[in-house]
Amino acid sequence: MSLELARAQVLLHPHQFRKDFYDWMNSNFHVFEYFEQCAVKVWDAGFTHYSARTIVEVMRHRSNVREIIGEYKLNDHRTPDMARLYMLLHPEHRGLFEFRERKAA
């Protein structure tokens, strides 16, 4: 997915994201892209419900053992935002992630 499309979705649905997510995404889009690749693999493997936090933990593990290019620090607070963005970009994967109601930030 392109950064421009992701930006558009965040701007169209600001109530679904932490206030600082747009800026974080602009600086860390490569992290979201990797999350997206992992989530697509999970879906393609036949899972119709999965944990976004599990995907992030796998990303952390792979980063720690240097299986991916570069290192990054991934705050747990980003996981729900990345999962919500993923679902907006991939509505055909409805139900893959379960969401709690967003609390006011």
Phi and psi restraints in degrees (range 20) as a CNS / XPLOR table:
assign (resid 1 and name C) (resid 2 and name N)
       (resid 2 and name CA) (resid 2 and name C) 1.0 -89.7 20.0 2
assign (resid 2 and name N) (resid 2 and name CA)
       (resid 2 and name C) (resid 3 and name N) 1.0 154.4 20.0 2
assign (resid 2 and name C) (resid 3 and name N)
       (resid 3 and name CA) (resid 3 and name C) 1.0 -61.0 20.0 2
assign (resid 3 and name N) (resid 3 and name CA)
       (resid 3 and name C) (resid 4 and name N) 1.0 -38.1 20.0 2
assign (resid 3 and name C) (resid 4 and name N)
       (resid 4 and name CA) (resid 4 and name C) 1.0 -62.5 20.0 2
assign (resid 4 and name N) (resid 4 and name CA)
       (resid 4 and name C) (resid 5 and name N) 1.0 -42.3 20.0 2
assign (resid 4 and name C) (resid 5 and name N)
       (resid 5 and name CA) (resid 5 and name C) 1.0 -66.8 20.0 2
assign (resid 5 and name N) (resid 5 and name CA)
       (resid 5 and name C) (resid 6 and name N) 1.0 -40.7 20.0 2
assign (resid 5 and name C) (resid 6 and name N)
       (resid 6 and name CA) (resid 6 and name C) 1.0 -63.4 20.0 2
assign (resid 6 and name N) (resid 6 and name CA)
       (resid 6 and name C) (resid 7 and name N) 1.0 -44.9 20.0 2
assign (resid 6 and name C) (resid 7 and name N)
       (resid 7 and name CA) (resid 7 and name C) 1.0 -56.8 20.0 2
assign (resid 7 and name N) (resid 7 and name CA)
       (resid 7 and name C) (resid 8 and name N) 1.0 -45.2 20.0 2
assign (resid 7 and name C) (resid 8 and name N)
       (resid 8 and name CA) (resid 8 and name C) 1.0 -60.1 20.0 2
assign (resid 8 and name N) (resid 8 and name CA)
       (resid 8 and name C) (resid 9 and name N) 1.0 -41.8 20.0 2
assign (resid 8 and name C) (resid 9 and name N)
       (resid 9 and name CA) (resid 9 and name C) 1.0 -66.5 20.0 2
assign (resid 9 and name N) (resid 9 and name CA)
       (resid 9 and name C) (resid 10 and name N) 1.0 -40.5 20.0 2
assign (resid 9 and name C) (resid 10 and name N)
       (resid 10 and name CA) (resid 10 and name C) 1.0 -65.5 20.0 2
assign (resid 10 and name N) (resid 10 and name CA)
       (resid 10 and name C) (resid 11 and name N) 1.0 -40.1 20.0 2
assign (resid 10 and name C) (resid 11 and name N)
       (resid 11 and name CA) (resid 11 and name C) 1.0 -69.8 20.0 2
assign (resid 11 and name N) (resid 11 and name CA)
       (resid 11 and name C) (resid 12 and name N) 1.0 -32.5 20.0 2
assign (resid 11 and name C) (resid 12 and name N)
       (resid 12 and name CA) (resid 12 and name C) 1.0 -74.8 20.0 2
assign (resid 12 and name N) (resid 12 and name CA)
       (resid 12 and name C) (resid 13 and name N) 1.0 -24.7 20.0 2
assign (resid 12 and name C) (resid 13 and name N)
       (resid 13 and name CA) (resid 13 and name C) 1.0 -129.5 20.0 2
assign (resid 13 and name N) (resid 13 and name CA)
       (resid 13 and name C) (resid 14 and name N) 1.0 53.8 20.0 2
assign (resid 13 and name C) (resid 14 and name N)
       (resid 14 and name CA) (resid 14 and name C) 1.0 -61.4 20.0 2
assign (resid 14 and name N) (resid 14 and name CA)
       (resid 14 and name C) (resid 15 and name N) 1.0 -28.0 20.0 2
assign (resid 14 and name C) (resid 15 and name N)
       (resid 15 and name CA) (resid 15 and name C) 1.0 -66.6 20.0 2
assign (resid 15 and name N) (resid 15 and name CA)
       (resid 15 and name C) (resid 16 and name N) 1.0 -16.3 20.0 2
assign (resid 15 and name C) (resid 16 and name N)
       (resid 16 and name CA) (resid 16 and name C) 1.0 -87.9 20.0 2
assign (resid 16 and name N) (resid 16 and name CA)
       (resid 16 and name C) (resid 17 and name N) 1.0 -7.8 20.0 2
assign (resid 16 and name C) (resid 17 and name N)
       (resid 17 and name CA) (resid 17 and name C) 1.0 -125.9 20.0 2
assign (resid 17 and name N) (resid 17 and name CA)
       (resid 17 and name C) (resid 18 and name N) 1.0 155.9 20.0 2
assign (resid 17 and name C) (resid 18 and name N)
       (resid 18 and name CA) (resid 18 and name C) 1.0 -61.8 20.0 2
assign (resid 18 and name N) (resid 18 and name CA)
       (resid 18 and name C) (resid 19 and name N) 1.0 149.3 20.0 2
assign (resid 18 and name C) (resid 19 and name N)
       (resid 19 and name CA) (resid 19 and name C) 1.0 -58.8 20.0 2
assign (resid 19 and name N) (resid 19 and name CA)
       (resid 19 and name C) (resid 20 and name N) 1.0 -31.8 20.0 2
assign (resid 19 and name C) (resid 20 and name N)
       (resid 20 and name CA) (resid 20 and name C) 1.0 -93.1 20.0 2
assign (resid 20 and name N) (resid 20 and name CA)
       (resid 20 and name C) (resid 21 and name N) 1.0 4.6 20.0 2
assign (resid 20 and name C) (resid 21 and name N)
       (resid 21 and name CA) (resid 21 and name C) 1.0 -65.0 20.0 2
assign (resid 21 and name N) (resid 21 and name CA)
       (resid 21 and name C) (resid 22 and name N) 1.0 -39.7 20.0 2
assign (resid 21 and name C) (resid 22 and name N)
       (resid 22 and name CA) (resid 22 and name C) 1.0 -57.0 20.0 2
assign (resid 22 and name N) (resid 22 and name CA)
       (resid 22 and name C) (resid 23 and name N) 1.0 -47.9 20.0 2
assign (resid 22 and name C) (resid 23 and name N)
       (resid 23 and name CA) (resid 23 and name C) 1.0 -66.2 20.0 2
assign (resid 23 and name N) (resid 23 and name CA)
       (resid 23 and name C) (resid 24 and name N) 1.0 -41.9 20.0 2
assign (resid 23 and name C) (resid 24 and name N)
       (resid 24 and name CA) (resid 24 and name C) 1.0 -59.6 20.0 2
assign (resid 24 and name N) (resid 24 and name CA)
       (resid 24 and name C) (resid 25 and name N) 1.0 -46.3 20.0 2
assign (resid 24 and name C) (resid 25 and name N)
       (resid 25 and name CA) (resid 25 and name C) 1.0 -61.0 20.0 2
assign (resid 25 and name N) (resid 25 and name CA)
       (resid 25 and name C) (resid 26 and name N) 1.0 -39.7 20.0 2
assign (resid 25 and name C) (resid 26 and name N)
       (resid 26 and name CA) (resid 26 and name C) 1.0 -61.2 20.0 2
assign (resid 26 and name N) (resid 26 and name CA)
       (resid 26 and name C) (resid 27 and name N) 1.0 -33.9 20.0 2
assign (resid 26 and name C) (resid 27 and name N)
       (resid 27 and name CA) (resid 27 and name C) 1.0 -89.4 20.0 2
assign (resid 27 and name N) (resid 27 and name CA)
       (resid 27 and name C) (resid 28 and name N) 1.0 -18.1 20.0 2
assign (resid 27 and name C) (resid 28 and name N)
       (resid 28 and name CA) (resid 28 and name C) 1.0 -131.4 20.0 2
assign (resid 28 and name N) (resid 28 and name CA)
       (resid 28 and name C) (resid 29 and name N) 1.0 32.6 20.0 2
assign (resid 28 and name C) (resid 29 and name N)
       (resid 29 and name CA) (resid 29 and name C) 1.0 -59.4 20.0 2
assign (resid 29 and name N) (resid 29 and name CA)
       (resid 29 and name C) (resid 30 and name N) 1.0 -31.1 20.0 2
assign (resid 29 and name C) (resid 30 and name N)
       (resid 30 and name CA) (resid 30 and name C) 1.0 -60.0 20.0 2
assign (resid 30 and name N) (resid 30 and name CA)
       (resid 30 and name C) (resid 31 and name N) 1.0 -30.7 20.0 2
assign (resid 30 and name C) (resid 31 and name N)
       (resid 31 and name CA) (resid 31 and name C) 1.0 -69.4 20.0 2
assign (resid 31 and name N) (resid 31 and name CA)
       (resid 31 and name C) (resid 32 and name N) 1.0 -46.6 20.0 2
assign (resid 31 and name C) (resid 32 and name N)
       (resid 32 and name CA) (resid 32 and name C) 1.0 -61.1 20.0 2
assign (resid 32 and name N) (resid 32 and name CA)
       (resid 32 and name C) (resid 33 and name N) 1.0 -42.1 20.0 2
assign (resid 32 and name C) (resid 33 and name N)
       (resid 33 and name CA) (resid 33 and name C) 1.0 -58.5 20.0 2
assign (resid 33 and name N) (resid 33 and name CA)
       (resid 33 and name C) (resid 34 and name N) 1.0 -39.4 20.0 2
assign (resid 33 and name C) (resid 34 and name N)
       (resid 34 and name CA) (resid 34 and name C) 1.0 -69.2 20.0 2
assign (resid 34 and name N) (resid 34 and name CA)
       (resid 34 and name C) (resid 35 and name N) 1.0 -40.2 20.0 2
assign (resid 34 and name C) (resid 35 and name N)
       (resid 35 and name CA) (resid 35 and name C) 1.0 -57.6 20.0 2
assign (resid 35 and name N) (resid 35 and name CA)
       (resid 35 and name C) (resid 36 and name N) 1.0 -46.0 20.0 2
assign (resid 35 and name C) (resid 36 and name N)
       (resid 36 and name CA) (resid 36 and name C) 1.0 -60.6 20.0 2
assign (resid 36 and name N) (resid 36 and name CA)
       (resid 36 and name C) (resid 37 and name N) 1.0 -45.7 20.0 2
assign (resid 36 and name C) (resid 37 and name N)
       (resid 37 and name CA) (resid 37 and name C) 1.0 -59.2 20.0 2
assign (resid 37 and name N) (resid 37 and name CA)
       (resid 37 and name C) (resid 38 and name N) 1.0 -43.6 20.0 2
assign (resid 37 and name C) (resid 38 and name N)
       (resid 38 and name CA) (resid 38 and name C) 1.0 -64.9 20.0 2
assign (resid 38 and name N) (resid 38 and name CA)
       (resid 38 and name C) (resid 39 and name N) 1.0 -43.0 20.0 2
assign (resid 38 and name C) (resid 39 and name N)
       (resid 39 and name CA) (resid 39 and name C) 1.0 -64.7 20.0 2
assign (resid 39 and name N) (resid 39 and name CA)
       (resid 39 and name C) (resid 40 and name N) 1.0 -39.8 20.0 2
assign (resid 39 and name C) (resid 40 and name N)
       (resid 40 and name CA) (resid 40 and name C) 1.0 -62.4 20.0 2
assign (resid 40 and name N) (resid 40 and name CA)
       (resid 40 and name C) (resid 41 and name N) 1.0 -41.0 20.0 2
assign (resid 40 and name C) (resid 41 and name N)
       (resid 41 and name CA) (resid 41 and name C) 1.0 -62.9 20.0 2
assign (resid 41 and name N) (resid 41 and name CA)
       (resid 41 and name C) (resid 42 and name N) 1.0 -40.0 20.0 2
assign (resid 41 and name C) (resid 42 and name N)
       (resid 42 and name CA) (resid 42 and name C) 1.0 -61.6 20.0 2
assign (resid 42 and name N) (resid 42 and name CA)
       (resid 42 and name C) (resid 43 and name N) 1.0 -47.0 20.0 2
assign (resid 42 and name C) (resid 43 and name N)
       (resid 43 and name CA) (resid 43 and name C) 1.0 -61.9 20.0 2
assign (resid 43 and name N) (resid 43 and name CA)
       (resid 43 and name C) (resid 44 and name N) 1.0 -46.8 20.0 2
assign (resid 43 and name C) (resid 44 and name N)
       (resid 44 and name CA) (resid 44 and name C) 1.0 -64.7 20.0 2
assign (resid 44 and name N) (resid 44 and name CA)
       (resid 44 and name C) (resid 45 and name N) 1.0 -23.0 20.0 2
assign (resid 44 and name C) (resid 45 and name N)
       (resid 45 and name CA) (resid 45 and name C) 1.0 -78.3 20.0 2
assign (resid 45 and name N) (resid 45 and name CA)
       (resid 45 and name C) (resid 46 and name N) 1.0 -6.4 20.0 2
assign (resid 45 and name C) (resid 46 and name N)
       (resid 46 and name CA) (resid 46 and name C) 1.0 107.4 20.0 2
assign (resid 46 and name N) (resid 46 and name CA)
       (resid 46 and name C) (resid 47 and name N) 1.0 -0.3 20.0 2
assign (resid 46 and name C) (resid 47 and name N)
       (resid 47 and name CA) (resid 47 and name C) 1.0 -77.4 20.0 2
assign (resid 47 and name N) (resid 47 and name CA)
       (resid 47 and name C) (resid 48 and name N) 1.0 133.4 20.0 2
assign (resid 47 and name C) (resid 48 and name N)
       (resid 48 and name CA) (resid 48 and name C) 1.0 -109.7 20.0 2
assign (resid 48 and name N) (resid 48 and name CA)
       (resid 48 and name C) (resid 49 and name N) 1.0 -3.9 20.0 2
assign (resid 48 and name C) (resid 49 and name N)
       (resid 49 and name CA) (resid 49 and name C) 1.0 -148.8 20.0 2
assign (resid 49 and name N) (resid 49 and name CA)
       (resid 49 and name C) (resid 50 and name N) 1.0 130.2 20.0 2
assign (resid 49 and name C) (resid 50 and name N)
       (resid 50 and name CA) (resid 50 and name C) 1.0 -155.2 20.0 2
assign (resid 50 and name N) (resid 50 and name CA)
       (resid 50 and name C) (resid 51 and name N) 1.0 166.9 20.0 2
assign (resid 50 and name C) (resid 51 and name N)
       (resid 51 and name CA) (resid 51 and name C) 1.0 -97.3 20.0 2
assign (resid 51 and name N) (resid 51 and name CA)
       (resid 51 and name C) (resid 52 and name N) 1.0 122.2 20.0 2
assign (resid 51 and name C) (resid 52 and name N)
       (resid 52 and name CA) (resid 52 and name C) 1.0 -63.7 20.0 2
assign (resid 52 and name N) (resid 52 and name CA)
       (resid 52 and name C) (resid 53 and name N) 1.0 -33.8 20.0 2
assign (resid 52 and name C) (resid 53 and name N)
       (resid 53 and name CA) (resid 53 and name C) 1.0 -65.7 20.0 2
assign (resid 53 and name N) (resid 53 and name CA)
       (resid 53 and name C) (resid 54 and name N) 1.0 -35.0 20.0 2
assign (resid 53 and name C) (resid 54 and name N)
       (resid 54 and name CA) (resid 54 and name C) 1.0 -63.3 20.0 2
assign (resid 54 and name N) (resid 54 and name CA)
       (resid 54 and name C) (resid 55 and name N) 1.0 -42.8 20.0 2
assign (resid 54 and name C) (resid 55 and name N)
       (resid 55 and name CA) (resid 55 and name C) 1.0 -59.8 20.0 2
assign (resid 55 and name N) (resid 55 and name CA)
       (resid 55 and name C) (resid 56 and name N) 1.0 -44.0 20.0 2
assign (resid 55 and name C) (resid 56 and name N)
       (resid 56 and name CA) (resid 56 and name C) 1.0 -65.3 20.0 2
assign (resid 56 and name N) (resid 56 and name CA)
       (resid 56 and name C) (resid 57 and name N) 1.0 -39.2 20.0 2
assign (resid 56 and name C) (resid 57 and name N)
       (resid 57 and name CA) (resid 57 and name C) 1.0 -64.2 20.0 2
assign (resid 57 and name N) (resid 57 and name CA)
       (resid 57 and name C) (resid 58 and name N) 1.0 -38.4 20.0 2
assign (resid 57 and name C) (resid 58 and name N)
       (resid 58 and name CA) (resid 58 and name C) 1.0 -64.0 20.0 2
assign (resid 58 and name N) (resid 58 and name CA)
       (resid 58 and name C) (resid 59 and name N) 1.0 -42.2 20.0 2
assign (resid 58 and name C) (resid 59 and name N)
       (resid 59 and name CA) (resid 59 and name C) 1.0 -59.4 20.0 2
assign (resid 59 and name N) (resid 59 and name CA)
       (resid 59 and name C) (resid 60 and name N) 1.0 -43.8 20.0 2
assign (resid 59 and name C) (resid 60 and name N)
       (resid 60 and name CA) (resid 60 and name C) 1.0 -61.2 20.0 2
assign (resid 60 and name N) (resid 60 and name CA)
       (resid 60 and name C) (resid 61 and name N) 1.0 -45.9 20.0 2
assign (resid 60 and name C) (resid 61 and name N)
       (resid 61 and name CA) (resid 61 and name C) 1.0 -59.5 20.0 2
assign (resid 61 and name N) (resid 61 and name CA)
       (resid 61 and name C) (resid 62 and name N) 1.0 -48.6 20.0 2
assign (resid 61 and name C) (resid 62 and name N)
       (resid 62 and name CA) (resid 62 and name C) 1.0 -63.4 20.0 2
assign (resid 62 and name N) (resid 62 and name CA)
       (resid 62 and name C) (resid 63 and name N) 1.0 -36.5 20.0 2
assign (resid 62 and name C) (resid 63 and name N)
       (resid 63 and name CA) (resid 63 and name C) 1.0 -65.7 20.0 2
assign (resid 63 and name N) (resid 63 and name CA)
       (resid 63 and name C) (resid 64 and name N) 1.0 -41.6 20.0 2
assign (resid 63 and name C) (resid 64 and name N)
       (resid 64 and name CA) (resid 64 and name C) 1.0 -65.4 20.0 2
assign (resid 64 and name N) (resid 64 and name CA)
       (resid 64 and name C) (resid 65 and name N) 1.0 -32.9 20.0 2
assign (resid 64 and name C) (resid 65 and name N)
       (resid 65 and name CA) (resid 65 and name C) 1.0 -98.3 20.0 2
assign (resid 65 and name N) (resid 65 and name CA)
       (resid 65 and name C) (resid 66 and name N) 1.0 11.5 20.0 2
assign (resid 65 and name C) (resid 66 and name N)
       (resid 66 and name CA) (resid 66 and name C) 1.0 59.9 20.0 2
assign (resid 66 and name N) (resid 66 and name CA)
       (resid 66 and name C) (resid 67 and name N) 1.0 39.7 20.0 2
assign (resid 66 and name C) (resid 67 and name N)
       (resid 67 and name CA) (resid 67 and name C) 1.0 -84.7 20.0 2
assign (resid 67 and name N) (resid 67 and name CA)
       (resid 67 and name C) (resid 68 and name N) 1.0 -11.0 20.0 2
assign (resid 67 and name C) (resid 68 and name N)
       (resid 68 and name CA) (resid 68 and name C) 1.0 -120.6 20.0 2
assign (resid 68 and name N) (resid 68 and name CA)
       (resid 68 and name C) (resid 69 and name N) 1.0 160.8 20.0 2
assign (resid 68 and name C) (resid 69 and name N)
       (resid 69 and name CA) (resid 69 and name C) 1.0 -72.4 20.0 2
assign (resid 69 and name N) (resid 69 and name CA)
       (resid 69 and name C) (resid 70 and name N) 1.0 126.1 20.0 2
assign (resid 69 and name C) (resid 70 and name N)
       (resid 70 and name CA) (resid 70 and name C) 1.0 78.8 20.0 2
assign (resid 70 and name N) (resid 70 and name CA)
       (resid 70 and name C) (resid 71 and name N) 1.0 163.4 20.0 2
assign (resid 70 and name C) (resid 71 and name N)
       (resid 71 and name CA) (resid 71 and name C) 1.0 -114.5 20.0 2
assign (resid 71 and name N) (resid 71 and name CA)
       (resid 71 and name C) (resid 72 and name N) 1.0 155.4 20.0 2
assign (resid 71 and name C) (resid 72 and name N)
       (resid 72 and name CA) (resid 72 and name C) 1.0 -151.8 20.0 2
assign (resid 72 and name N) (resid 72 and name CA)
       (resid 72 and name C) (resid 73 and name N) 1.0 153.3 20.0 2
assign (resid 72 and name C) (resid 73 and name N)
       (resid 73 and name CA) (resid 73 and name C) 1.0 -99.1 20.0 2
assign (resid 73 and name N) (resid 73 and name CA)
       (resid 73 and name C) (resid 74 and name N) 1.0 128.9 20.0 2
assign (resid 73 and name C) (resid 74 and name N)
       (resid 74 and name CA) (resid 74 and name C) 1.0 -120.3 20.0 2
assign (resid 74 and name N) (resid 74 and name CA)
       (resid 74 and name C) (resid 75 and name N) 1.0 110.1 20.0 2
assign (resid 74 and name C) (resid 75 and name N)
       (resid 75 and name CA) (resid 75 and name C) 1.0 -77.4 20.0 2
assign (resid 75 and name N) (resid 75 and name CA)
       (resid 75 and name C) (resid 76 and name N) 1.0 137.7 20.0 2
assign (resid 75 and name C) (resid 76 and name N)
       (resid 76 and name CA) (resid 76 and name C) 1.0 -57.6 20.0 2
assign (resid 76 and name N) (resid 76 and name CA)
       (resid 76 and name C) (resid 77 and name N) 1.0 -25.7 20.0 2
assign (resid 76 and name C) (resid 77 and name N)
       (resid 77 and name CA) (resid 77 and name C) 1.0 -67.7 20.0 2
assign (resid 77 and name N) (resid 77 and name CA)
       (resid 77 and name C) (resid 78 and name N) 1.0 -16.3 20.0 2
assign (resid 77 and name C) (resid 78 and name N)
       (resid 78 and name CA) (resid 78 and name C) 1.0 -82.8 20.0 2
assign (resid 78 and name N) (resid 78 and name CA)
       (resid 78 and name C) (resid 79 and name N) 1.0 -20.5 20.0 2
assign (resid 78 and name C) (resid 79 and name N)
       (resid 79 and name CA) (resid 79 and name C) 1.0 -57.9 20.0 2
assign (resid 79 and name N) (resid 79 and name CA)
       (resid 79 and name C) (resid 80 and name N) 1.0 -51.8 20.0 2
assign (resid 79 and name C) (resid 80 and name N)
       (resid 80 and name CA) (resid 80 and name C) 1.0 -61.0 20.0 2
assign (resid 80 and name N) (resid 80 and name CA)
       (resid 80 and name C) (resid 81 and name N) 1.0 -37.5 20.0 2
assign (resid 80 and name C) (resid 81 and name N)
       (resid 81 and name CA) (resid 81 and name C) 1.0 -65.3 20.0 2
assign (resid 81 and name N) (resid 81 and name CA)
       (resid 81 and name C) (resid 82 and name N) 1.0 -43.4 20.0 2
assign (resid 81 and name C) (resid 82 and name N)
       (resid 82 and name CA) (resid 82 and name C) 1.0 -65.0 20.0 2
assign (resid 82 and name N) (resid 82 and name CA)
       (resid 82 and name C) (resid 83 and name N) 1.0 -39.0 20.0 2
assign (resid 82 and name C) (resid 83 and name N)
       (resid 83 and name CA) (resid 83 and name C) 1.0 -65.7 20.0 2
assign (resid 83 and name N) (resid 83 and name CA)
       (resid 83 and name C) (resid 84 and name N) 1.0 -41.8 20.0 2
assign (resid 83 and name C) (resid 84 and name N)
       (resid 84 and name CA) (resid 84 and name C) 1.0 -64.3 20.0 2
assign (resid 84 and name N) (resid 84 and name CA)
       (resid 84 and name C) (resid 85 and name N) 1.0 -43.2 20.0 2
assign (resid 84 and name C) (resid 85 and name N)
       (resid 85 and name CA) (resid 85 and name C) 1.0 -62.5 20.0 2
assign (resid 85 and name N) (resid 85 and name CA)
       (resid 85 and name C) (resid 86 and name N) 1.0 -42.6 20.0 2
assign (resid 85 and name C) (resid 86 and name N)
       (resid 86 and name CA) (resid 86 and name C) 1.0 -56.6 20.0 2
assign (resid 86 and name N) (resid 86 and name CA)
       (resid 86 and name C) (resid 87 and name N) 1.0 -45.6 20.0 2
assign (resid 86 and name C) (resid 87 and name N)
       (resid 87 and name CA) (resid 87 and name C) 1.0 -67.3 20.0 2
assign (resid 87 and name N) (resid 87 and name CA)
       (resid 87 and name C) (resid 88 and name N) 1.0 -33.3 20.0 2
assign (resid 87 and name C) (resid 88 and name N)
       (resid 88 and name CA) (resid 88 and name C) 1.0 -67.8 20.0 2
assign (resid 88 and name N) (resid 88 and name CA)
       (resid 88 and name C) (resid 89 and name N) 1.0 -35.6 20.0 2
assign (resid 88 and name C) (resid 89 and name N)
       (resid 89 and name CA) (resid 89 and name C) 1.0 -82.2 20.0 2
assign (resid 89 and name N) (resid 89 and name CA)
       (resid 89 and name C) (resid 90 and name N) 1.0 -20.9 20.0 2
assign (resid 89 and name C) (resid 90 and name N)
       (resid 90 and name CA) (resid 90 and name C) 1.0 -130.6 20.0 2
assign (resid 90 and name N) (resid 90 and name CA)
       (resid 90 and name C) (resid 91 and name N) 1.0 64.8 20.0 2
assign (resid 90 and name C) (resid 91 and name N)
       (resid 91 and name CA) (resid 91 and name C) 1.0 -62.8 20.0 2
assign (resid 91 and name N) (resid 91 and name CA)
       (resid 91 and name C) (resid 92 and name N) 1.0 -19.5 20.0 2
assign (resid 91 and name C) (resid 92 and name N)
       (resid 92 and name CA) (resid 92 and name C) 1.0 -69.3 20.0 2
assign (resid 92 and name N) (resid 92 and name CA)
       (resid 92 and name C) (resid 93 and name N) 1.0 -11.9 20.0 2
assign (resid 92 and name C) (resid 93 and name N)
       (resid 93 and name CA) (resid 93 and name C) 1.0 -102.4 20.0 2
assign (resid 93 and name N) (resid 93 and name CA)
       (resid 93 and name C) (resid 94 and name N) 1.0 28.9 20.0 2
assign (resid 93 and name C) (resid 94 and name N)
       (resid 94 and name CA) (resid 94 and name C) 1.0 -48.7 20.0 2
assign (resid 94 and name N) (resid 94 and name CA)
       (resid 94 and name C) (resid 95 and name N) 1.0 133.5 20.0 2
assign (resid 94 and name C) (resid 95 and name N)
       (resid 95 and name CA) (resid 95 and name C) 1.0 92.7 20.0 2
assign (resid 95 and name N) (resid 95 and name CA)
       (resid 95 and name C) (resid 96 and name N) 1.0 -8.3 20.0 2
assign (resid 95 and name C) (resid 96 and name N)
       (resid 96 and name CA) (resid 96 and name C) 1.0 -59.7 20.0 2
assign (resid 96 and name N) (resid 96 and name CA)
       (resid 96 and name C) (resid 97 and name N) 1.0 -42.9 20.0 2
assign (resid 96 and name C) (resid 97 and name N)
       (resid 97 and name CA) (resid 97 and name C) 1.0 -115.9 20.0 2
assign (resid 97 and name N) (resid 97 and name CA)
       (resid 97 and name C) (resid 98 and name N) 1.0 144.8 20.0 2
assign (resid 97 and name C) (resid 98 and name N)
       (resid 98 and name CA) (resid 98 and name C) 1.0 -103.7 20.0 2
assign (resid 98 and name N) (resid 98 and name CA)
       (resid 98 and name C) (resid 99 and name N) 1.0 139.5 20.0 2
assign (resid 98 and name C) (resid 99 and name N)
       (resid 99 and name CA) (resid 99 and name C) 1.0 -120.2 20.0 2
assign (resid 99 and name N) (resid 99 and name CA)
       (resid 99 and name C) (resid 100 and name N) 1.0 145.2 20.0 2
assign (resid 99 and name C) (resid 100 and name N)
       (resid 100 and name CA) (resid 100 and name C) 1.0 -92.8 20.0 2
assign (resid 100 and name N) (resid 100 and name CA)
       (resid 100 and name C) (resid 101 and name N) 1.0 160.7 20.0 2
assign (resid 100 and name C) (resid 101 and name N)
       (resid 101 and name CA) (resid 101 and name C) 1.0 -65.2 20.0 2
assign (resid 101 and name N) (resid 101 and name CA)
       (resid 101 and name C) (resid 102 and name N) 1.0 136.9 20.0 2
assign (resid 101 and name C) (resid 102 and name N)
       (resid 102 and name CA) (resid 102 and name C) 1.0 -70.0 20.0 2
assign (resid 102 and name N) (resid 102 and name CA)
       (resid 102 and name C) (resid 103 and name N) 1.0 133.9 20.0 2
assign (resid 102 and name C) (resid 103 and name N)
       (resid 103 and name CA) (resid 103 and name C) 1.0 -88.9 20.0 2
assign (resid 103 and name N) (resid 103 and name CA)
       (resid 103 and name C) (resid 104 and name N) 1.0 152.9 20.0 2
assign (resid 103 and name C) (resid 104 and name N)
       (resid 104 and name CA) (resid 104 and name C) 1.0 -60.4 20.0 2
assign (resid 104 and name N) (resid 104 and name CA)
       (resid 104 and name C) (resid 105 and name N) 1.0 132.2 20.0 2
